[in-house]
Amino acid sequence: MEKKLFEYVGAQIRELRTGFNGRSGISQEALGRELGVTANTISRWETATYQPSLRDLEKVSRFFGVSITEFLPEQTAPDDEKVAALLRTARELPASDLEELRRFAEFRRAHAIYPRGRPRPGRQRRPRA
């Protein structure tokens, strides 16, 4: 399941990158500069050989102006009384609070679905004896 998730994430990043700016796209190098990572990292994300963190995905989503949930496969949400109560309450919020609530909910959903504890590049620390 995780491999398919990361392949999906990579495909979404590639699609956003190549369709950026009226279909002229943005290079991996330029996107990397914007996000503070290398072009090689962007390439590894797109080929699912390296797993972007949720923070990385949040940066990508903000750069392209899309929801972080764009990087997650569609899932159907069960009808739930708590969700209905949340929606009723959200309708009464000011627009700025509603936007903040939306971003928070999307991030929490991604956090629940997206695996944590990805390996970092470079040398691994060994536990001290």
Rosetta constraint file for C-alpha pairs under 8 A:
AtomPair CA 1 CA 5 HARMONIC 6.24 0.50
AtomPair CA 2 CA 6 HARMONIC 6.25 0.50
AtomPair CA 2 CA 115 HARMONIC 7.56 0.50
AtomPair CA 3 CA 7 HARMONIC 6.15 0.50
AtomPair CA 3 CA 48 HARMONIC 7.55 0.50
AtomPair CA 4 CA 8 HARMONIC 6.09 0.50
AtomPair CA 5 CA 9 HARMONIC 6.18 0.50
AtomPair CA 5 CA 72 HARMONIC 7.37 0.50
AtomPair CA 5 CA 73 HARMONIC 7.54 0.50
AtomPair CA 6 CA 10 HARMONIC 6.01 0.50
AtomPair CA 6 CA 45 HARMONIC 7.91 0.50
AtomPair CA 6 CA 48 HARMONIC 5.34 0.50
AtomPair CA 6 CA 51 HARMONIC 6.51 0.50
AtomPair CA 7 CA 11 HARMONIC 6.14 0.50
AtomPair CA 7 CA 46 HARMONIC 7.47 0.50
AtomPair CA 7 CA 47 HARMONIC 6.80 0.50
AtomPair CA 7 CA 48 HARMONIC 5.12 0.50
AtomPair CA 8 CA 12 HARMONIC 6.22 0.50
AtomPair CA 8 CA 71 HARMONIC 7.11 0.50
AtomPair CA 8 CA 72 HARMONIC 7.37 0.50
AtomPair CA 8 CA 73 HARMONIC 7.25 0.50
AtomPair CA 9 CA 13 HARMONIC 6.28 0.50
AtomPair CA 9 CA 45 HARMONIC 7.73 0.50
AtomPair CA 9 CA 46 HARMONIC 7.42 0.50
AtomPair CA 9 CA 48 HARMONIC 7.72 0.50
AtomPair CA 9 CA 71 HARMONIC 5.00 0.50
AtomPair CA 9 CA 72 HARMONIC 6.76 0.50
AtomPair CA 10 CA 14 HARMONIC 6.16 0.50
AtomPair CA 10 CA 45 HARMONIC 5.28 0.50
AtomPair CA 10 CA 46 HARMONIC 3.72 0.50
AtomPair CA 10 CA 47 HARMONIC 5.89 0.50
AtomPair CA 10 CA 48 HARMONIC 5.65 0.50
AtomPair CA 11 CA 15 HARMONIC 6.04 0.50
AtomPair CA 11 CA 46 HARMONIC 5.95 0.50
AtomPair CA 11 CA 47 HARMONIC 7.75 0.50
AtomPair CA 12 CA 16 HARMONIC 6.15 0.50
AtomPair CA 12 CA 70 HARMONIC 7.30 0.50
AtomPair CA 12 CA 71 HARMONIC 6.01 0.50
AtomPair CA 13 CA 17 HARMONIC 6.03 0.50
AtomPair CA 13 CA 45 HARMONIC 7.73 0.50
AtomPair CA 13 CA 46 HARMONIC 6.25 0.50
AtomPair CA 13 CA 60 HARMONIC 7.84 0.50
AtomPair CA 13 CA 71 HARMONIC 7.66 0.50
AtomPair CA 14 CA 18 HARMONIC 5.99 0.50
AtomPair CA 14 CA 46 HARMONIC 5.76 0.50
AtomPair CA 15 CA 19 HARMONIC 5.93 0.50
AtomPair CA 16 CA 20 HARMONIC 5.86 0.50
AtomPair CA 16 CA 64 HARMONIC 7.17 0.50
AtomPair CA 17 CA 25 HARMONIC 5.60 0.50
AtomPair CA 17 CA 26 HARMONIC 5.55 0.50
AtomPair CA 17 CA 27 HARMONIC 7.27 0.50
AtomPair CA 17 CA 28 HARMONIC 7.72 0.50
AtomPair CA 17 CA 31 HARMONIC 7.71 0.50
AtomPair CA 18 CA 23 HARMONIC 6.47 0.50
AtomPair CA 18 CA 24 HARMONIC 6.91 0.50
AtomPair CA 18 CA 25 HARMONIC 4.09 0.50
AtomPair CA 18 CA 26 HARMONIC 6.13 0.50
AtomPair CA 18 CA 27 HARMONIC 7.74 0.50
AtomPair CA 19 CA 23 HARMONIC 4.14 0.50
AtomPair CA 19 CA 24 HARMONIC 6.47 0.50
AtomPair CA 19 CA 25 HARMONIC 4.96 0.50
AtomPair CA 19 CA 26 HARMONIC 7.92 0.50
AtomPair CA 20 CA 24 HARMONIC 6.31 0.50
AtomPair CA 20 CA 25 HARMONIC 4.29 0.50
AtomPair CA 20 CA 26 HARMONIC 6.05 0.50
AtomPair CA 20 CA 64 HARMONIC 7.69 0.50
AtomPair CA 21 CA 25 HARMONIC 5.76 0.50
AtomPair CA 21 CA 26 HARMONIC 7.46 0.50
AtomPair CA 26 CA 30 HARMONIC 6.34 0.50
AtomPair CA 26 CA 31 HARMONIC 6.46 0.50
AtomPair CA 27 CA 31 HARMONIC 6.16 0.50
AtomPair CA 28 CA 32 HARMONIC 5.93 0.50
AtomPair CA 28 CA 39 HARMONIC 4.94 0.50
AtomPair CA 28 CA 40 HARMONIC 7.77 0.50
AtomPair CA 28 CA 42 HARMONIC 5.88 0.50
AtomPair CA 28 CA 43 HARMONIC 6.82 0.50
AtomPair CA 29 CA 33 HARMONIC 6.28 0.50
AtomPair CA 29 CA 38 HARMONIC 6.74 0.50
AtomPair CA 29 CA 39 HARMONIC 4.35 0.50
AtomPair CA 29 CA 42 HARMONIC 7.94 0.50
AtomPair CA 30 CA 34 HARMONIC 6.36 0.50
AtomPair CA 30 CA 39 HARMONIC 7.63 0.50
AtomPair CA 31 CA 35 HARMONIC 6.24 0.50
AtomPair CA 31 CA 39 HARMONIC 7.42 0.50
AtomPair CA 31 CA 42 HARMONIC 7.67 0.50
AtomPair CA 32 CA 36 HARMONIC 5.74 0.50
AtomPair CA 32 CA 37 HARMONIC 4.69 0.50
AtomPair CA 32 CA 38 HARMONIC 5.02 0.50
AtomPair CA 32 CA 39 HARMONIC 5.14 0.50
AtomPair CA 32 CA 41 HARMONIC 7.57 0.50
AtomPair CA 32 CA 42 HARMONIC 6.37 0.50
AtomPair CA 33 CA 37 HARMONIC 6.23 0.50
AtomPair CA 33 CA 38 HARMONIC 6.93 0.50
AtomPair CA 33 CA 39 HARMONIC 7.85 0.50
AtomPair CA 34 CA 63 HARMONIC 7.94 0.50
AtomPair CA 35 CA 56 HARMONIC 8.00 0.50
AtomPair CA 35 CA 59 HARMONIC 6.54 0.50
AtomPair CA 35 CA 60 HARMONIC 7.16 0.50
AtomPair CA 35 CA 63 HARMONIC 8.00 0.50
AtomPair CA 37 CA 41 HARMONIC 6.38 0.50
AtomPair CA 37 CA 42 HARMONIC 7.50 0.50
AtomPair CA 38 CA 42 HARMONIC 6.70 0.50
AtomPair CA 39 CA 43 HARMONIC 6.26 0.50
AtomPair CA 40 CA 44 HARMONIC 6.15 0.50
AtomPair CA 41 CA 45 HARMONIC 6.17 0.50
AtomPair CA 41 CA 50 HARMONIC 7.38 0.50
AtomPair CA 42 CA 46 HARMONIC 6.25 0.50
AtomPair CA 43 CA 47 HARMONIC 6.25 0.50
AtomPair CA 44 CA 48 HARMONIC 5.89 0.50
AtomPair CA 44 CA 49 HARMONIC 5.06 0.50
AtomPair CA 44 CA 50 HARMONIC 4.98 0.50
AtomPair CA 44 CA 51 HARMONIC 7.78 0.50
AtomPair CA 45 CA 49 HARMONIC 6.37 0.50
AtomPair CA 45 CA 50 HARMONIC 5.14 0.50
AtomPair CA 45 CA 51 HARMONIC 5.88 0.50
AtomPair CA 45 CA 52 HARMONIC 6.26 0.50
AtomPair CA 51 CA 118 HARMONIC 6.82 0.50
AtomPair CA 52 CA 56 HARMONIC 5.55 0.50
AtomPair CA 52 CA 57 HARMONIC 6.44 0.50
AtomPair CA 53 CA 57 HARMONIC 6.31 0.50
AtomPair CA 53 CA 116 HARMONIC 7.78 0.50
AtomPair CA 53 CA 118 HARMONIC 7.34 0.50
AtomPair CA 54 CA 58 HARMONIC 6.05 0.50
AtomPair CA 54 CA 110 HARMONIC 7.42 0.50
AtomPair CA 54 CA 111 HARMONIC 7.04 0.50
AtomPair CA 54 CA 114 HARMONIC 7.50 0.50
AtomPair CA 55 CA 59 HARMONIC 6.31 0.50
AtomPair CA 56 CA 60 HARMONIC 6.30 0.50
AtomPair CA 57 CA 61 HARMONIC 5.97 0.50
AtomPair CA 57 CA 68 HARMONIC 6.54 0.50
AtomPair CA 57 CA 71 HARMONIC 7.70 0.50
AtomPair CA 58 CA 62 HARMONIC 6.11 0.50
AtomPair CA 58 CA 68 HARMONIC 5.95 0.50
AtomPair CA 59 CA 63 HARMONIC 6.11 0.50
AtomPair CA 60 CA 64 HARMONIC 6.25 0.50
AtomPair CA 61 CA 65 HARMONIC 5.72 0.50
AtomPair CA 61 CA 66 HARMONIC 4.98 0.50
AtomPair CA 61 CA 67 HARMONIC 5.80 0.50
AtomPair CA 61 CA 68 HARMONIC 5.38 0.50
AtomPair CA 61 CA 70 HARMONIC 7.98 0.50
AtomPair CA 62 CA 66 HARMONIC 6.39 0.50
AtomPair CA 62 CA 67 HARMONIC 7.68 0.50
AtomPair CA 66 CA 70 HARMONIC 6.86 0.50
AtomPair CA 67 CA 103 HARMONIC 7.67 0.50
AtomPair CA 67 CA 106 HARMONIC 7.34 0.50
AtomPair CA 68 CA 72 HARMONIC 7.73 0.50
AtomPair CA 68 CA 106 HARMONIC 6.43 0.50
AtomPair CA 68 CA 107 HARMONIC 6.76 0.50
AtomPair CA 68 CA 110 HARMONIC 7.26 0.50
AtomPair CA 69 CA 73 HARMONIC 7.99 0.50
AtomPair CA 69 CA 106 HARMONIC 6.14 0.50
AtomPair CA 69 CA 107 HARMONIC 7.82 0.50
AtomPair CA 69 CA 109 HARMONIC 7.83 0.50
AtomPair CA 69 CA 110 HARMONIC 6.57 0.50
AtomPair CA 72 CA 110 HARMONIC 7.21 0.50
AtomPair CA 79 CA 83 HARMONIC 7.39 0.50
AtomPair CA 79 CA 84 HARMONIC 7.83 0.50
AtomPair CA 80 CA 84 HARMONIC 6.36 0.50
AtomPair CA 81 CA 85 HARMONIC 6.18 0.50
AtomPair CA 82 CA 86 HARMONIC 6.19 0.50
AtomPair CA 83 CA 87 HARMONIC 6.21 0.50
AtomPair CA 84 CA 88 HARMONIC 6.24 0.50
AtomPair CA 85 CA 89 HARMONIC 6.24 0.50
AtomPair CA 86 CA 90 HARMONIC 6.01 0.50
AtomPair CA 87 CA 91 HARMONIC 6.26 0.50
AtomPair CA 88 CA 92 HARMONIC 7.30 0.50
AtomPair CA 89 CA 93 HARMONIC 7.13 0.50
AtomPair CA 90 CA 98 HARMONIC 6.45 0.50
AtomPair CA 93 CA 97 HARMONIC 6.04 0.50
AtomPair CA 93 CA 98 HARMONIC 5.79 0.50
AtomPair CA 94 CA 98 HARMONIC 6.12 0.50
AtomPair CA 95 CA 99 HARMONIC 6.20 0.50
AtomPair CA 96 CA 100 HARMONIC 6.41 0.50
AtomPair CA 97 CA 101 HARMONIC 6.07 0.50
AtomPair CA 98 CA 102 HARMONIC 6.10 0.50
AtomPair CA 99 CA 103 HARMONIC 6.30 0.50
AtomPair CA 100 CA 104 HARMONIC 6.14 0.50
AtomPair CA 101 CA 105 HARMONIC 6.05 0.50
AtomPair CA 102 CA 106 HARMONIC 6.13 0.50
AtomPair CA 103 CA 107 HARMONIC 6.10 0.50
AtomPair CA 104 CA 108 HARMONIC 6.12 0.50
AtomPair CA 105 CA 109 HARMONIC 6.11 0.50
AtomPair CA 106 CA 110 HARMONIC 6.19 0.50
AtomPair CA 107 CA 111 HARMONIC 6.00 0.50
AtomPair CA 108 CA 112 HARMONIC 6.19 0.50
AtomPair CA 109 CA 113 HARMONIC 6.38 0.50
AtomPair CA 110 CA 114 HARMONIC 5.56 0.50
AtomPair CA 111 CA 115 HARMONIC 7.57 0.50
AtomPair CA 120 CA 124 HARMONIC 7.92 0.50
